[in-house]
Amino acid sequence: MVETTQEANTAFRRQITIVLMKESESVEDYCIYCNPVDCEKESEDRTTVQCDSCHRWAHMPCIPEGTNQGKLTNEKQEYKCKKCA
C-alpha cells in the first residue's frame, strides 16, 4: 500500500494524459460512429465521407438512418454529421 496525496494523484494523471496525447494517433481520422479497429457494420464498403462542418470522417455504412446519408453519392454532396446537423 502506498500513501499519496490527492494533489500528487492529479499531477500524475495530468502527466499520463499529456504522454497519451503526444504518442497517440489523431482521432480526427477515425470514423465518428464506430471503433476503427472493430467496426460493428459487417460490410466490405469502407467508403468514407467527411463532415463539411467539423471535418471528421465517417464510414458510409456507419452513418445512422435518418441523416442525410441518402443524398450522398460518389459526386460531391454536402454532408453534416449528427453532431453538426
Secondary structure per residue as TSV (DSSP state, phi and psi in degrees):
chain	resnum	aa	ss	phi	psi
A	1	M	-	360.0	132.3
A	2	V	-	-116.9	128.9
A	3	E	-	-91.8	139.0
A	4	T	-	-150.5	168.6
A	5	T	-	-98.6	161.8
A	6	Q	H	-62.8	-38.1
A	7	E	H	-63.3	-40.4
A	8	A	H	-66.2	-40.5
A	9	N	H	-63.1	-43.5
A	10	T	H	-63.6	-43.3
A	11	A	H	-64.0	-40.1
A	12	F	H	-67.3	-41.8
A	13	R	H	-61.9	-38.9
A	14	R	H	-62.8	-42.0
A	15	Q	H	-62.1	-44.1
A	16	I	H	-61.3	-43.7
A	17	T	H	-59.5	-44.6
A	18	I	H	-63.2	-44.4
A	19	V	H	-63.2	-44.9
A	20	L	H	-62.2	-41.0
A	21	M	H	-67.2	-38.4
A	22	K	H	-70.2	-35.2
A	23	E	H	-95.3	-9.1
A	24	S	S	-90.2	162.8
A	25	E	-	-76.1	161.6
A	26	S	-	-71.5	122.8
A	27	V	G	-75.0	-11.4
A	28	E	G	-66.2	-18.6
A	29	D	G	-89.4	-3.9
A	30	Y	S	-91.2	155.9
A	31	C	B	-60.8	131.9
A	32	I	S	-76.1	-9.9
A	33	Y	S	-105.9	-20.5
A	34	C	S	-134.8	170.7
A	35	N	-	-79.6	125.6
A	36	P	S	-64.4	-21.4
A	37	V	S	-89.3	-37.7
A	38	D	S	-127.3	68.7
A	39	C	-	-68.0	133.2
A	40	E	S	-74.0	-23.9
A	41	K	S	-78.9	119.8
A	42	E	-	-90.4	80.4
A	43	S	-	-137.5	144.7
A	44	E	S	-79.5	-15.1
A	45	D	-	-78.3	109.3
A	46	R	-	-112.9	29.3
A	47	T	-	-62.8	136.7
A	48	T	E	-116.7	155.7
A	49	V	E	-132.8	145.6
A	50	Q	E	-104.8	133.7
A	51	C	-	-66.0	131.3
A	52	D	T	-71.6	-15.9
A	53	S	T	-95.2	-57.8
A	54	C	T	-95.8	-9.1
A	55	H	-	65.5	20.5
A	56	R	-	-85.7	161.3
A	57	W	E	-106.0	154.8
A	58	A	E	-145.1	141.2
A	59	H	E	-70.3	137.8
A	60	M	G	-55.5	-45.5
A	61	P	G	-67.3	-18.9
A	62	C	G	-85.9	-14.8
A	63	I	S	-67.0	125.6
A	64	P	-	-63.1	150.2
A	65	E	T	-61.4	148.8
A	66	G	T	94.3	-11.1
A	67	T	S	-88.7	-173.3
A	68	N	G	-82.1	30.0
A	69	Q	G	-60.1	-38.0
A	70	G	G	-63.2	-22.0
A	71	K	G	-85.1	-7.7
A	72	L	-	-87.3	130.9
A	73	T	-	-137.2	-169.4
A	74	N	S	-68.2	-21.2
A	75	E	S	-79.1	153.3
A	76	K	-	-66.5	120.9
A	77	Q	-	-127.3	155.5
A	78	E	-	-73.7	134.8
A	79	Y	-	-135.7	134.1
A	80	K	-	-127.5	132.0
A	81	C	-	-68.4	170.9
A	82	K	T	-63.4	-27.3
A	83	K	T	-70.8	-37.2
A	84	C	T	-93.8	-16.8
A	85	A	-	-68.5	360.0
